[in-house]
Amino acid sequence: MYKAGIVSYYGLSVINNFAEYVSINKYMKKAMQKTLFEPQDTLEIRCSEFNSYEKDKIWWKEENIDQPTPRFKNN
């Protein structure tokens, strides 16, 4: 698409990441700040230093409000 001159967006899901319990992860916070408040013609997207898995998802329940999403080193 880039070579064809088509503008595209590849990036984070803002609502999904704001919705995490405890705090938004640092990688997404930095990506949001750069995308929304530091406009550039192109933005290099680097791999995150960590990852999490669907099986470790923290469900929206009152008893989970203080439970952070598990993070694992991204090798």
N, C-alpha and C positions, 0 to 999 in steps of 0.2 A: 504494500500500500504506500509506503514511504517513497519508493522509486516512481510510483505513478502520480505522486503529488497529492495523495489523499491524506487529509489530516485525520488522525485517529487518537483514541485515548486508550491507554493500557495502564491500569493502576489499581489503587485500593478501593475497597468498598467502604465508604465513610461511615455509613450508619452501622454496618456490621462491626466495625472496630470501635466506634464510640460505645457500643452496647456491651462491651466486655466488663465483667465485674472487676473491682479493685482499681485497675488503671489500664489505659490504652498502652499497648506495647511500644517500646522506643522506636523500633523500625518504622511502624506505621505512623507514629506521631511525626517523625522526621519527614517521611514521604508526604504526609498531608501538608505540613508547613511549606515544604518546597513547592508542591503542586499548586496550592491555593494562594500562597502569599509571596512567592518568589518566582513569578512567571519567567519562563525561558523558552527559546525556540525548541530546544530539545532537552530532555532530562535523562541522564544516565540512571538506569535502574540496576542497582547492585543487589546481590543475594543477601538475604537476611543472615545474621550470625546465629539465629536460632530457628526452630520450627516447633509446631505443635500438631497434634493429630486429631482427626475427627473423633476417635474413640475417647479422647481426653477432654472433650467438650464439657464446659460447665453449663448446665441447664439453668434457665431462668426460674429460680425458686427462691423463696425467702430465705431458706436455710443455707443457700449458696452465696449470699451477698458478700461475704468476706473471703471467698475462696478464689484465688487467682488461677488463671489458665496455666497448666504446666508448660514449661518451655524446655526444649532440648537443644543441645549444641548441634548446629548444622554442619555436618562433615562433608 
